[in-house]
């Protein structure tokens, strides 16, 4: 029971983290200027990295908690 709650909470946290980084990256991209040059690409790279970790963690959860 507790493990199911942990899986749901961690999944939601990962989804929110990816969404926040995506919104920040797009906002910085459209803002333009020096901030765009400095942070836009880094934020999108961070988004891809977070998505990778989220997918790996969700696959691990699906494998171990497949009841």
PyMOL Python script that loads the backbone (N, CA, C, O; Angstrom):
from pymol import cmd

cmd.read_pdbstr("""\
ATOM      1  N   UNK A   1       0.820  -1.194   0.000  1.00  0.00           N
ATOM      2  CA  UNK A   1       0.000   0.000   0.000  1.00  0.00           C
ATOM      3  C   UNK A   1       0.867   1.262   0.000  1.00  0.00           C
ATOM      4  O   UNK A   1       0.656   2.166  -0.808  1.00  0.00           O
ATOM      5  N   UNK A   2       1.833   1.316   0.904  1.00  0.00           N
ATOM      6  CA  UNK A   2       2.716   2.477   0.993  1.00  0.00           C
ATOM      7  C   UNK A   2       3.573   2.617  -0.270  1.00  0.00           C
ATOM      8  O   UNK A   2       3.839   3.730  -0.723  1.00  0.00           O
ATOM      9  N   UNK A   3       4.000   1.493  -0.831  1.00  0.00           N
ATOM     10  CA  UNK A   3       4.830   1.564  -2.034  1.00  0.00           C
ATOM     11  C   UNK A   3       4.042   2.138  -3.211  1.00  0.00           C
ATOM     12  O   UNK A   3       4.604   2.842  -4.050  1.00  0.00           O
ATOM     13  N   UNK A   4       2.754   1.842  -3.276  1.00  0.00           N
ATOM     14  CA  UNK A   4       1.928   2.400  -4.344  1.00  0.00           C
ATOM     15  C   UNK A   4       1.808   3.907  -4.238  1.00  0.00           C
ATOM     16  O   UNK A   4       1.806   4.607  -5.251  1.00  0.00           O
ATOM     17  N   UNK A   5       1.710   4.408  -3.017  1.00  0.00           N
ATOM     18  CA  UNK A   5       1.631   5.855  -2.804  1.00  0.00           C
ATOM     19  C   UNK A   5       2.951   6.514  -3.181  1.00  0.00           C
ATOM     20  O   UNK A   5       2.972   7.579  -3.798  1.00  0.00           O
ATOM     21  N   UNK A   6       4.052   5.870  -2.804  1.00  0.00           N
ATOM     22  CA  UNK A   6       5.376   6.413  -3.125  1.00  0.00           C
ATOM     23  C   UNK A   6       5.573   6.470  -4.637  1.00  0.00           C
ATOM     24  O   UNK A   6       6.105   7.448  -5.161  1.00  0.00           O
ATOM     25  N   UNK A   7       5.148   5.431  -5.331  1.00  0.00           N
ATOM     26  CA  UNK A   7       5.268   5.398  -6.789  1.00  0.00           C
ATOM     27  C   UNK A   7       4.460   6.530  -7.410  1.00  0.00           C
ATOM     28  O   UNK A   7       4.947   7.217  -8.309  1.00  0.00           O
ATOM     29  N   UNK A   8       3.242   6.730  -6.946  1.00  0.00           N
ATOM     30  CA  UNK A   8       2.395   7.789  -7.510  1.00  0.00           C
ATOM     31  C   UNK A   8       2.980   9.166  -7.231  1.00  0.00           C
ATOM     32  O   UNK A   8       3.021  10.016  -8.120  1.00  0.00           O
ATOM     33  N   UNK A   9       3.432   9.387  -6.005  1.00  0.00           N
ATOM     34  CA  UNK A   9       3.987  10.697  -5.646  1.00  0.00           C
ATOM     35  C   UNK A   9       5.256  10.976  -6.436  1.00  0.00           C
ATOM     36  O   UNK A   9       5.427  12.075  -6.962  1.00  0.00           O
ATOM     37  N   UNK A  10       6.148   9.994  -6.525  1.00  0.00           N
ATOM     38  CA  UNK A  10       7.388  10.195  -7.271  1.00  0.00           C
ATOM     39  C   UNK A  10       7.111  10.402  -8.758  1.00  0.00           C
ATOM     40  O   UNK A  10       7.787  11.207  -9.400  1.00  0.00           O
ATOM     41  N   UNK A  11       6.147   9.703  -9.306  1.00  0.00           N
ATOM     42  CA  UNK A  11       5.785   9.886 -10.708  1.00  0.00           C
ATOM     43  C   UNK A  11       5.265  11.300 -10.956  1.00  0.00           C
ATOM     44  O   UNK A  11       5.614  11.928 -11.955  1.00  0.00           O
ATOM     45  N   UNK A  12       4.436  11.794 -10.051  1.00  0.00           N
ATOM     46  CA  UNK A  12       3.901  13.149 -10.199  1.00  0.00           C
ATOM     47  C   UNK A  12       5.010  14.184 -10.047  1.00  0.00           C
ATOM     48  O   UNK A  12       5.041  15.172 -10.782  1.00  0.00           O
ATOM     49  N   UNK A  13       5.914  13.968  -9.108  1.00  0.00           N
ATOM     50  CA  UNK A  13       7.032  14.895  -8.919  1.00  0.00           C
ATOM     51  C   UNK A  13       7.914  14.940 -10.169  1.00  0.00           C
ATOM     52  O   UNK A  13       8.339  16.016 -10.591  1.00  0.00           O
ATOM     53  N   UNK A  14       8.186  13.787 -10.754  1.00  0.00           N
ATOM     54  CA  UNK A  14       8.991  13.748 -11.983  1.00  0.00           C
ATOM     55  C   UNK A  14       8.276  14.465 -13.124  1.00  0.00           C
ATOM     56  O   UNK A  14       8.907  15.206 -13.878  1.00  0.00           O
ATOM     57  N   UNK A  15       6.983  14.256 -13.259  1.00  0.00           N
ATOM     58  CA  UNK A  15       6.211  14.913 -14.309  1.00  0.00           C
ATOM     59  C   UNK A  15       6.232  16.426 -14.121  1.00  0.00           C
ATOM     60  O   UNK A  15       6.410  17.169 -15.087  1.00  0.00           O
ATOM     61  N   UNK A  16       6.053  16.881 -12.899  1.00  0.00           N
ATOM     62  CA  UNK A  16       6.071  18.319 -12.622  1.00  0.00           C
ATOM     63  C   UNK A  16       7.458  18.907 -12.893  1.00  0.00           C
ATOM     64  O   UNK A  16       7.568  20.001 -13.447  1.00  0.00           O
ATOM     65  N   UNK A  17       8.510  18.193 -12.507  1.00  0.00           N
ATOM     66  CA  UNK A  17       9.877  18.676 -12.743  1.00  0.00           C
ATOM     67  C   UNK A  17      10.153  18.844 -14.230  1.00  0.00           C
ATOM     68  O   UNK A  17      10.725  19.849 -14.650  1.00  0.00           O
ATOM     69  N   UNK A  18       9.749  17.865 -15.021  1.00  0.00           N
ATOM     70  CA  UNK A  18       9.949  17.948 -16.472  1.00  0.00           C
ATOM     71  C   UNK A  18       9.135  19.115 -17.035  1.00  0.00           C
ATOM     72  O   UNK A  18       9.626  19.861 -17.883  1.00  0.00           O
ATOM     73  N   UNK A  19       7.914  19.273 -16.575  1.00  0.00           N
ATOM     74  CA  UNK A  19       7.069  20.362 -17.056  1.00  0.00           C
ATOM     75  C   UNK A  19       7.630  21.730 -16.723  1.00  0.00           C
ATOM     76  O   UNK A  19       7.597  22.637 -17.554  1.00  0.00           O
ATOM     77  N   UNK A  20       8.144  21.885 -15.513  1.00  0.00           N
ATOM     78  CA  UNK A  20       8.718  23.175 -15.109  1.00  0.00           C
ATOM     79  C   UNK A  20       9.932  23.519 -15.958  1.00  0.00           C
ATOM     80  O   UNK A  20      10.067  24.651 -16.424  1.00  0.00           O
ATOM     81  N   UNK A  21      10.806  22.556 -16.157  1.00  0.00           N
ATOM     82  CA  UNK A  21      12.001  22.810 -16.963  1.00  0.00           C
ATOM     83  C   UNK A  21      11.617  23.096 -18.416  1.00  0.00           C
ATOM     84  O   UNK A  21      12.237  23.940 -19.063  1.00  0.00           O
ATOM     85  N   UNK A  22      10.607  22.405 -18.928  1.00  0.00           N
ATOM     86  CA  UNK A  22      10.138  22.667 -20.293  1.00  0.00           C
ATOM     87  C   UNK A  22       9.605  24.089 -20.412  1.00  0.00           C
ATOM     88  O   UNK A  22       9.949  24.801 -21.355  1.00  0.00           O
ATOM     89  N   UNK A  23       8.773  24.510 -19.470  1.00  0.00           N
ATOM     90  CA  UNK A  23       8.204  25.852 -19.515  1.00  0.00           C
ATOM     91  C   UNK A  23       9.300  26.917 -19.389  1.00  0.00           C
ATOM     92  O   UNK A  23       9.279  27.921 -20.101  1.00  0.00           O
ATOM     93  N   UNK A  24      10.252  26.695 -18.483  1.00  0.00           N
ATOM     94  CA  UNK A  24      11.363  27.639 -18.342  1.00  0.00           C
ATOM     95  C   UNK A  24      12.199  27.712 -19.619  1.00  0.00           C
ATOM     96  O   UNK A  24      12.607  28.797 -20.032  1.00  0.00           O
ATOM     97  N   UNK A  25      12.452  26.569 -20.240  1.00  0.00           N
ATOM     98  CA  UNK A  25      13.242  26.547 -21.469  1.00  0.00           C
ATOM     99  C   UNK A  25      12.553  27.254 -22.621  1.00  0.00           C
ATOM    100  O   UNK A  25      13.183  28.015 -23.356  1.00  0.00           O
ATOM    101  N   UNK A  26      11.270  27.008 -22.778  1.00  0.00           N
ATOM    102  CA  UNK A  26      10.519  27.668 -23.855  1.00  0.00           C
ATOM    103  C   UNK A  26      10.407  29.166 -23.583  1.00  0.00           C
ATOM    104  O   UNK A  26      10.545  29.986 -24.490  1.00  0.00           O
ATOM    105  N   UNK A  27      10.152  29.511 -22.310  1.00  0.00           N
ATOM    106  CA  UNK A  27      10.069  30.928 -21.966  1.00  0.00           C
ATOM    107  C   UNK A  27      11.371  31.662 -22.226  1.00  0.00           C
ATOM    108  O   UNK A  27      11.368  32.784 -22.733  1.00  0.00           O
ATOM    109  N   UNK A  28      12.467  31.040 -21.886  1.00  0.00           N
ATOM    110  CA  UNK A  28      13.778  31.658 -22.119  1.00  0.00           C
ATOM    111  C   UNK A  28      14.069  31.765 -23.612  1.00  0.00           C
ATOM    112  O   UNK A  28      14.668  32.740 -24.066  1.00  0.00           O
ATOM    113  N   UNK A  29      13.644  30.765 -24.367  1.00  0.00           N
ATOM    114  CA  UNK A  29      13.853  30.774 -25.813  1.00  0.00           C
ATOM    115  C   UNK A  29      13.103  31.928 -26.464  1.00  0.00           C
ATOM    116  O   UNK A  29      13.658  32.626 -27.314  1.00  0.00           O
ATOM    117  N   UNK A  30      11.860  32.135 -26.080  1.00  0.00           N
ATOM    118  CA  UNK A  30      11.062  33.200 -26.677  1.00  0.00           C
ATOM    119  C   UNK A  30      11.412  34.577 -26.138  1.00  0.00           C
ATOM    120  O   UNK A  30      11.143  35.586 -26.791  1.00  0.00           O
ATOM    121  N   UNK A  31      12.011  34.629 -24.950  1.00  0.00           N
ATOM    122  CA  UNK A  31      12.402  35.906 -24.363  1.00  0.00           C
ATOM    123  C   UNK A  31      13.509  36.547 -25.183  1.00  0.00           C
ATOM    124  O   UNK A  31      13.543  37.762 -25.379  1.00  0.00           O
ATOM    125  N   UNK A  32      14.407  35.705 -25.655  1.00  0.00           N
ATOM    126  CA  UNK A  32      15.493  36.202 -26.496  1.00  0.00           C
ATOM    127  C   UNK A  32      16.563  36.903 -25.689  1.00  0.00           C
ATOM    128  O   UNK A  32      16.544  36.888 -24.458  1.00  0.00           O
ATOM    129  N   UNK A  33      17.476  37.503 -26.379  1.00  0.00           N
ATOM    130  CA  UNK A  33      18.536  38.270 -25.729  1.00  0.00           C
ATOM    131  C   UNK A  33      19.631  37.396 -25.154  1.00  0.00           C
ATOM    132  O   UNK A  33      19.827  36.250 -25.558  1.00  0.00           O
ATOM    133  N   UNK A  34      20.334  37.974 -24.203  1.00  0.00           N
ATOM    134  CA  UNK A  34      21.482  37.295 -23.597  1.00  0.00           C
ATOM    135  C   UNK A  34      21.063  36.079 -22.778  1.00  0.00           C
ATOM    136  O   UNK A  34      21.768  35.069 -22.752  1.00  0.00           O
ATOM    137  N   UNK A  35      19.917  36.176 -22.111  1.00  0.00           N
ATOM    138  CA  UNK A  35      19.435  35.047 -21.308  1.00  0.00           C
ATOM    139  C   UNK A  35      19.150  33.843 -22.196  1.00  0.00           C
ATOM    140  O   UNK A  35      19.429  32.705 -21.817  1.00  0.00           O
ATOM    141  N   UNK A  36      18.606  34.091 -23.353  1.00  0.00           N
ATOM    142  CA  UNK A  36      18.298  32.997 -24.278  1.00  0.00           C
ATOM    143  C   UNK A  36      19.574  32.302 -24.739  1.00  0.00           C
ATOM    144  O   UNK A  36      19.640  31.074 -24.791  1.00  0.00           O
ATOM    145  N   UNK A  37      20.571  33.087 -25.066  1.00  0.00           N
ATOM    146  CA  UNK A  37      21.831  32.510 -25.521  1.00  0.00           C
ATOM    147  C   UNK A  37      22.498  31.691 -24.430  1.00  0.00           C
ATOM    148  O   UNK A  37      23.128  30.668 -24.699  1.00  0.00           O
ATOM    149  N   UNK A  38      22.351  32.155 -23.187  1.00  0.00           N
ATOM    150  CA  UNK A  38      23.063  31.526 -22.083  1.00  0.00           C
ATOM    151  C   UNK A  38      22.341  30.300 -21.528  1.00  0.00           C
ATOM    152  O   UNK A  38      22.990  29.308 -21.194  1.00  0.00           O
ATOM    153  N   UNK A  39      21.002  30.346 -21.422  1.00  0.00           N
ATOM    154  CA  UNK A  39      20.288  29.321 -20.666  1.00  0.00           C
ATOM    155  C   UNK A  39      19.347  28.430 -21.469  1.00  0.00           C
ATOM    156  O   UNK A  39      19.024  27.331 -21.016  1.00  0.00           O
ATOM    157  N   UNK A  40      18.904  28.858 -22.626  1.00  0.00           N
ATOM    158  CA  UNK A  40      17.875  28.111 -23.344  1.00  0.00           C
ATOM    159  C   UNK A  40      18.317  26.693 -23.692  1.00  0.00           C
ATOM    160  O   UNK A  40      17.592  25.733 -23.429  1.00  0.00           O
ATOM    161  N   UNK A  41      19.482  26.560 -24.271  1.00  0.00           N
ATOM    162  CA  UNK A  41      19.971  25.237 -24.667  1.00  0.00           C
ATOM    163  C   UNK A  41      20.245  24.363 -23.447  1.00  0.00           C
ATOM    164  O   UNK A  41      19.965  23.164 -23.463  1.00  0.00           O
ATOM    165  N   UNK A  42      20.789  24.958 -22.393  1.00  0.00           N
ATOM    166  CA  UNK A  42      21.064  24.196 -21.165  1.00  0.00           C
ATOM    167  C   UNK A  42      19.774  23.677 -20.540  1.00  0.00           C
ATOM    168  O   UNK A  42      19.731  22.545 -20.058  1.00  0.00           O
ATOM    169  N   UNK A  43      18.723  24.497 -20.544  1.00  0.00           N
ATOM    170  CA  UNK A  43      17.447  24.062 -19.979  1.00  0.00           C
ATOM    171  C   UNK A  43      16.842  22.927 -20.796  1.00  0.00           C
ATOM    172  O   UNK A  43      16.259  22.000 -20.234  1.00  0.00           O
ATOM    173  N   UNK A  44      16.975  22.994 -22.102  1.00  0.00           N
ATOM    174  CA  UNK A  44      16.427  21.915 -22.931  1.00  0.00           C
ATOM    175  C   UNK A  44      17.240  20.626 -22.752  1.00  0.00           C
ATOM    176  O   UNK A  44      16.680  19.531 -22.793  1.00  0.00           O
ATOM    177  N   UNK A  45      18.536  20.754 -22.557  1.00  0.00           N
ATOM    178  CA  UNK A  45      19.345  19.568 -22.263  1.00  0.00           C
ATOM    179  C   UNK A  45      18.956  18.968 -20.914  1.00  0.00           C
ATOM    180  O   UNK A  45      18.896  17.747 -20.770  1.00  0.00           O
ATOM    181  N   UNK A  46      18.693  19.821 -19.932  1.00  0.00           N
ATOM    182  CA  UNK A  46      18.238  19.355 -18.627  1.00  0.00           C
ATOM    183  C   UNK A  46      16.888  18.667 -18.741  1.00  0.00           C
ATOM    184  O   UNK A  46      16.646  17.668 -18.064  1.00  0.00           O
ATOM    185  N   UNK A  47      16.002  19.188 -19.588  1.00  0.00           N
ATOM    186  CA  UNK A  47      14.693  18.571 -19.797  1.00  0.00           C
ATOM    187  C   UNK A  47      14.845  17.162 -20.356  1.00  0.00           C
ATOM    188  O   UNK A  47      14.184  16.234 -19.889  1.00  0.00           O
ATOM    189  N   UNK A  48      15.696  17.001 -21.335  1.00  0.00           N
ATOM    190  CA  UNK A  48      15.912  15.681 -21.922  1.00  0.00           C
ATOM    191  C   UNK A  48      16.479  14.725 -20.880  1.00  0.00           C
ATOM    192  O   UNK A  48      16.077  13.563 -20.821  1.00  0.00           O
ATOM    193  N   UNK A  49      17.398  15.201 -20.067  1.00  0.00           N
ATOM    194  CA  UNK A  49      17.976  14.375 -19.009  1.00  0.00           C
ATOM    195  C   UNK A  49      16.912  13.971 -17.982  1.00  0.00           C
ATOM    196  O   UNK A  49      16.858  12.814 -17.568  1.00  0.00           O
ATOM    197  N   UNK A  50      16.074  14.919 -17.576  1.00  0.00           N
ATOM    198  CA  UNK A  50      14.994  14.607 -16.640  1.00  0.00           C
ATOM    199  C   UNK A  50      14.000  13.617 -17.238  1.00  0.00           C
ATOM    200  O   UNK A  50      13.522  12.719 -16.544  1.00  0.00           O
ATOM    201  N   UNK A  51      13.690  13.776 -18.509  1.00  0.00           N
ATOM    202  CA  UNK A  51      12.788  12.831 -19.165  1.00  0.00           C
ATOM    203  C   UNK A  51      13.397  11.435 -19.189  1.00  0.00           C
ATOM    204  O   UNK A  51      12.695  10.446 -18.975  1.00  0.00           O
ATOM    205  N   UNK A  52      14.685  11.351 -19.446  1.00  0.00           N
ATOM    206  CA  UNK A  52      15.361  10.056 -19.446  1.00  0.00           C
ATOM    207  C   UNK A  52      15.244   9.388 -18.087  1.00  0.00           C
ATOM    208  O   UNK A  52      14.871   8.218 -17.991  1.00  0.00           O
ATOM    209  N   UNK A  53      15.564  10.139 -17.030  1.00  0.00           N
ATOM    210  CA  UNK A  53      15.461   9.577 -15.683  1.00  0.00           C
ATOM    211  C   UNK A  53      14.027   9.205 -15.335  1.00  0.00           C
ATOM    212  O   UNK A  53      13.786   8.174 -14.707  1.00  0.00           O
ATOM    213  N   UNK A  54      13.085  10.030 -15.735  1.00  0.00           N
ATOM    214  CA  UNK A  54      11.678   9.739 -15.441  1.00  0.00           C
ATOM    215  C   UNK A  54      11.237   8.448 -16.116  1.00  0.00           C
ATOM    216  O   UNK A  54      10.554   7.630 -15.501  1.00  0.00           O
ATOM    217  N   UNK A  55      11.616   8.260 -17.361  1.00  0.00           N
ATOM    218  CA  UNK A  55      11.236   7.045 -18.080  1.00  0.00           C
ATOM    219  C   UNK A  55      11.887   5.823 -17.453  1.00  0.00           C
ATOM    220  O   UNK A  55      11.231   4.799 -17.263  1.00  0.00           O
ATOM    221  N   UNK A  56      13.169   5.921 -17.131  1.00  0.00           N
ATOM    222  CA  UNK A  56      13.863   4.793 -16.508  1.00  0.00           C
ATOM    223  C   UNK A  56      13.217   4.434 -15.174  1.00  0.00           C
ATOM    224  O   UNK A  56      12.976   3.260 -14.893  1.00  0.00           O
ATOM    225  N   UNK A  57      12.938   5.444 -14.353  1.00  0.00           N
ATOM    226  CA  UNK A  57      12.331   5.181 -13.046  1.00  0.00           C
ATOM    227  C   UNK A  57      10.937   4.587 -13.202  1.00  0.00           C
ATOM    228  O   UNK A  57      10.578   3.671 -12.462  1.00  0.00           O
ATOM    229  N   UNK A  58      10.148   5.083 -14.141  1.00  0.00           N
ATOM    230  CA  UNK A  58       8.809   4.534 -14.348  1.00  0.00           C
ATOM    231  C   UNK A  58       8.858   3.091 -14.865  1.00  0.00           C
ATOM    232  O   UNK A  58       8.015   2.270 -14.504  1.00  0.00           O
ATOM    233  N   UNK A  59       9.827   2.793 -15.694  1.00  0.00           N
ATOM    234  CA  UNK A  59       9.983   1.411 -16.165  1.00  0.00           C
ATOM    235  C   UNK A  59      10.367   0.496 -15.003  1.00  0.00           C
ATOM    236  O   UNK A  59       9.854  -0.617 -14.891  1.00  0.00           O
ATOM    237  N   UNK A  60      11.269   0.965 -14.140  1.00  0.00           N
ATOM    238  CA  UNK A  60      11.648   0.179 -12.965  1.00  0.00           C
ATOM    239  C   UNK A  60      10.442  -0.036 -12.059  1.00  0.00           C
ATOM    240  O   UNK A  60      10.228  -1.142 -11.561  1.00  0.00           O
ATOM    241  N   UNK A  61       9.652   1.017 -11.843  1.00  0.00           N
ATOM    242  CA  UNK A  61       8.434   0.860 -11.030  1.00  0.00           C
ATOM    243  C   UNK A  61       7.486  -0.151 -11.655  1.00  0.00           C
ATOM    244  O   UNK A  61       6.930  -0.999 -10.957  1.00  0.00           O
ATOM    245  N   UNK A  62       7.301  -0.065 -12.956  1.00  0.00           N
ATOM    246  CA  UNK A  62       6.387  -0.988 -13.623  1.00  0.00           C
ATOM    247  C   UNK A  62       6.875  -2.425 -13.506  1.00  0.00           C
ATOM    248  O   UNK A  62       6.068  -3.347 -13.392  1.00  0.00           O
ATOM    249  N   UNK A  63       8.185  -2.619 -13.532  1.00  0.00           N
ATOM    250  CA  UNK A  63       8.734  -3.971 -13.444  1.00  0.00           C
ATOM    251  C   UNK A  63       8.575  -4.534 -12.033  1.00  0.00           C
ATOM    252  O   UNK A  63       8.168  -5.684 -11.866  1.00  0.00           O
ATOM    253  N   UNK A  64       8.893  -3.732 -11.020  1.00  0.00           N
ATOM    254  CA  UNK A  64       8.894  -4.247  -9.654  1.00  0.00           C
ATOM    255  C   UNK A  64       7.528  -4.232  -8.985  1.00  0.00           C
ATOM    256  O   UNK A  64       7.295  -5.011  -8.061  1.00  0.00           O
ATOM    257  N   UNK A  65       6.626  -3.374  -9.422  1.00  0.00           N
ATOM    258  CA  UNK A  65       5.319  -3.266  -8.797  1.00  0.00           C
ATOM    259  C   UNK A  65       4.208  -3.656  -9.765  1.00  0.00           C
ATOM    260  O   UNK A  65       3.200  -2.956  -9.855  1.00  0.00           O
ATOM    261  N   UNK A  66       4.373  -4.744 -10.480  1.00  0.00           N
ATOM    262  CA  UNK A  66       3.409  -5.160 -11.498  1.00  0.00           C
ATOM    263  C   UNK A  66       2.358  -6.121 -10.942  1.00  0.00           C
ATOM    264  O   UNK A  66       2.137  -7.182 -11.525  1.00  0.00           O
ATOM    265  N   UNK A  67       1.720  -5.784  -9.858  1.00  0.00           N
ATOM    266  CA  UNK A  67       0.700  -6.653  -9.283  1.00  0.00           C
ATOM    267  C   UNK A  67      -0.667  -6.278  -9.685  1.00  0.00           C
ATOM    268  O   UNK A  67      -1.630  -6.925  -9.275  1.00  0.00           O
TER     269      UNK A  67
END
""", "prot")
cmd.dss("prot")
cmd.show_as("cartoon", "prot")
cmd.util.cbc("prot")
cmd.orient("prot")
